[in-house]
């Protein structure tokens, strides 16, 4: 095959990449649905029933309301005033785009909406979103680390006797703690050693290097402003812990209403780990990956439960979230008449 033929193939994929991504995502969802038995999945949704769906909508809506208030507080801490509606609907739009496209394009759209609706400078809008996203990631990692340490120290039932590949389950919990500490250390390295990270990322992609530089520099500048608004920063952090807990507790509701009264800490940690797997989603919204991450973690502790039964709970959780986002996020996108390509060009 000649170089000219290779270029034609690459060009063909570039022109049809969105279509291919969409087809691939649908194929992954259908594969998982039939893997767990479609009729069984429908039966579980029926078992969860009206009150289960109502509790999901209530919990997810409260989490979104608090997220919007948190974002408004972040901009207040940066001496920038944005309306609650801008904060609320920008989050709805970004969540839907993140759930339907690979990468984190939803965050780019959020920056675009805040900048456009509130007449802010690009650097100010980027600074606020950078603070929100990095603090969210740090809190998610810290909560996951605390939960792993708690599980390691606490002997739930006979978990300490469970062995996987000949090793005690507590060994894997310890490895998990170490892994998360390493991730936090790398994140702090990225923040405080930006030049070094830029040199490394530039070897991979100049665009990636420029984006990281913009994101981190604006984050560091924003933190300097927060020094004079420590009250807002503390409140934002505490609010972040509450939001992650409410968001994660949804999986507990789904499992318990389906008849699986498993350990709540394990369920919350499992869904948090699935959230972490979406940081660099290979598939849109992490479909096919995030559900398996959560299910595999629970299966380690409850090998007596069929894996596909556990997986079905995480699929239902993701289906509920996606259905909610189609209505809420869809309205937000049409409300602001978002042009995704324009948003990408604005940042990159």
C-alpha positions, 0 to 999 in steps of 0.5 A: 500500500502506497503513502497516497493510499494511506492518506486517502484512508486517513482522510476517509476516517476523518470525514466520517469519525463522528458517524463511526464513533456514534455507530461504535457507541451504539454497538457497545451499548447493544452488546452490553444490553444483550450480554446481561440479557435484555429481558432481565434488564427490563425486569430489573428496571420494572422492579426498581419501579416508579419510586426508584426512578423518582428517587433517582431524578430527585437525587440527580436534580439536587446534585445538579442544583448544588453543582450549579451553585458551586460553580457560581461560588467559584466565579464569585471567589474569582471576583466574577459574577455569573447568573445562576441560570448560566451556571445551571444550564452550562453544566447541563449542556456540558454533561450531555456532550461529555456523555455523547462524545469522546474526550471532554468537549463538554468542558470546552462548551461550558467555557464558551457558554459562560464567556458568551452569556456573562461577557467575560474574558476568555481567560476568566471563563477558563480560570473558573472552569479550570478550578471547578474541574481540577478541584472535582478531580482532586476531591474524587481521588481523595474520597476514593482513597479514604474509602479504600483505606476504610475498607482495608482497615475494616473487616466487613463480613469475610472480605478479608478471607476473599482471595483473587489470583491467590492474593488476599483482597486487602492486597488489592485495596492497598495497591488501589490506595497507592495508585490513587496517591500516585495519581494525586502526586502526578496531578500536583506535579502537573500543577506546580511543574507546568514547564516540565509537563509542557515539554513532555506533552509537546513531544506528543502534540503541540496543540495538547501542550498549548491547551494544558498550558492555558488550563494550568496557568489559568488555574494557578492564577485563579488560586491566587485570587482565591487567597483573598476569598478563603471562605468561598474556597472552603465552602466550595470544597465542602460542597464538592464532598456533598455533591459527590456523595449524593451523586454516588448514592444513586447506585446504592438506591438502584442496588437496594431496590433491585434486591441486592443489599450490598455494603454501601461503602463498596457500592459508593466506591465502585461508582466513584471508580467508574467516574474516574474511568471517564476522565479520559473516555475512550468511548463517548461517556465512557460507555462499555468501560465505566460500567465494567470498572464498577462491576468488576470491583463489586465482583471481587467482593461478591464473587457469589453473585453472577457478574452479569447481574452486577453489570446490569445494575451499572448499565441501568445507572448509566441509562438513567443518567443518559436519559436524564441528560438527553432532556436536561442537557438537550434543552440547555444546548438548544437554549444556547444554540451551541456550535461545538466546532466554534467552541473548540476553535475558541479554546484551541 
